[in-house]
Structures are given as structure tokens and as C-alpha cells.
Amino acid sequence: MTSAQYTLWGGESGADLHAETLSQGYALVPHHVPPEAIDAYAEAYGIFTDQLPDPEPEAMNAMVLDPKNLDRLDPRADKAAQWHKYRSNVPHPGKPNGYTNRTIQVDALSKVRGLDIADDPKEFFHYSPGMRDALEARHAEFGWGPMPPELLVLLMRAQTLHYAAKQAITGFYRALELTHPHLSDFTAPADLDHSPVRGVFYHKGQGDVLADGHYDRGLGTLQLAESHLGLRTRDPQTGEMIMVERDPRMGIAFPSLKWRQASPDSELQPLWHDVINVDTACEGRELHGGNIARWAIIFFTNSRDLADAKNIKSLTSSEVAA
């Protein structure tokens, strides 16, 4: 079967998906995740972030190896007496898996080292297959004891979303293979297992702009779900930033920066997008967690065979997602 004949569960062919992505910068693809499963993940994260402690400033400061790269942490420097959320953090290509909260890190470096670093007040939780095994090995190595049940439930629910997102974006890639035959070279099962699903959780009182305009780093992105409207994409024809509204059963799939490397002659281009603060809840979505004002669930496709996005010419650092 060619990709022109390939049909997504939602009924669109490869030609349809190509035309849709070309005209608006993204395509809507069915993700087949029940709303209860998405809400269960958001609920599990709310419990995790509210009920488990953050590291004290001294412990957080000790773990930061480089103030210019807050994702580089030394777990051997973690001498805290009690388990904290950063013990869910484990290295992974790109951003680490597990919990990241920039405000906690910035505050710690300010209090302990006197550094003035711009805050990016939101929380991340990344998950990819094999993460639980890596965490169990790390807990054993550093004598951190068992992982708390709140983390284990969150990992289980993140695994469900990762699997579903992987299936949805695989359909998007397979549908485009007639016009982009090399996609299969970069989207093998090992590549997609190497790719994280991100829960991003914005705090209350963050102002009008939640994420400045940017391109994502990977090959492609699937925004699986969001609690509120606010995602805007740049129209390829007019350059206008347009709010994305869609059926909650559909995910938003689009090319990201490494698409240029995988398919340098493609007429499809990475999608410029931002997130603004809009007080309009999406259908069927709920908030959980005492300081969570908006959340989104996103799958980023990494490929083992594509260079880092920073090597792509004609981009400034401000154009690439952090």
C-alpha cells in the first residue's frame, strides 16, 4: 500500500494529510485516547506535584553542575534526608525524563549562589519507555529507597499516553511517505521509543504569554491534548498567528526543525507556534493541582540519526524551543 492509499483511522489519506499540512502548517490526526485516560494522567500529576516534596534550595543547588544548563544535574550531590520530586529525574537525550521545575532551580541558585537567572515558571514531566527501569537502578545505586506510589501511578498513566501518541504520529508519518520516502529511516520503533511524551504544567499568574514563538527541536511533534485554548500557529500563507481549535479526539501533528534535515527538499516546513494565556477550557478537560492553571500533553519525535537542531543554519537560539 502506498502512502497515497494509506488511510488514517479518521479517514484521511496521505494526499489529504500532505495538503492539510501544507495549507495550515499542521494536520489533525485521531489519537483514540479516551478522555478519562487523559484526565487520569492530569490527576496523577496533580497529586504527584502537590503531595510530594521539592528539594530544599541547598540540595537543588548542589545538584546543578552548570547554571547555563539547568538540565545537567549530579545526583551524587543529592544528600537530602527525604525523597523529593527531583529524584524522578533521569538523564535522557535532550531534556531529562521525570520532573523539572525551573522556578525551584532559579530560586535555589539565587538563594545559595546569588545568581540572577531569568525564570521560566512552568513544570515539565517527561516520560519515555524504559524510564522506570532507569529510575529503579538509580534509586538502588544512591540508596534512595523505594519510589513513592504517587510517582509509580504517574509513570503508569504516562506510559499509556506515550503508547497512544506513538501510534497516532506513526500514522501521520506513514501517510506522508509517498512524498517523503525517507521518513521511515528516521521513525523506526526504536526512534519513537527514544522519544518523550511531555506533560507541561503552567502556573497561575503567569501573564498573557505562556510560551514565546518558537520551533520545536525534533523531527515532528504531536500535541495530544491541552486543558485550555491558547496554542497558536503561524499560517503558512499569511504569517498570521491563529488560535487552534479542534475536536478533543484529534491531535495536532506538525513538522519540527529536524524535518529540514530529514527532508531538505520538502515543501512542508517546521511550524512556528506560541502559547498565550486564554481562560477558555477545552471540551472534556479538567485542571488538577493547586498551582496548575493550564496543561498540555505533547509527543516529540527524536531520531538517533539526525544531528542536534542547533546545527541547522539560519536559526537563532531564540527560535528554538528550550
Secondary structure as UniProt FT lines:
FT   TURN            3..5
FT   TURN            9..10
FT   HELIX           14..24
FT   STRAND          27..30
FT   HELIX           35..51
FT   HELIX           57..63
FT   STRAND          64..66
FT   TURN            67..68
FT   STRAND          69..73
FT   HELIX           75..77
FT   HELIX           85..88
FT   STRAND          97..101
FT   HELIX           102..113
FT   STRAND          122..127
FT   TURN            129..130
FT   HELIX           131..142
FT   HELIX           149..175
FT   TURN            176..179
FT   TURN            181..182
FT   HELIX           183..186
FT   HELIX           189..193
FT   STRAND          197..203
FT   TURN            204..205
FT   STRAND          209..215
FT   STRAND          220..226
FT   STRAND          231..234
FT   TURN            236..238
FT   STRAND          241..243
FT   TURN            248..249
FT   STRAND          250..255
FT   TURN            257..258
FT   HELIX           259..262
FT   TURN            264..265
FT   STRAND          273..276
FT   TURN            283..284
FT   TURN            290..291
FT   STRAND          292..301
FT   TURN            304..305
FT   HELIX           309..311
FT   HELIX           317..319
//
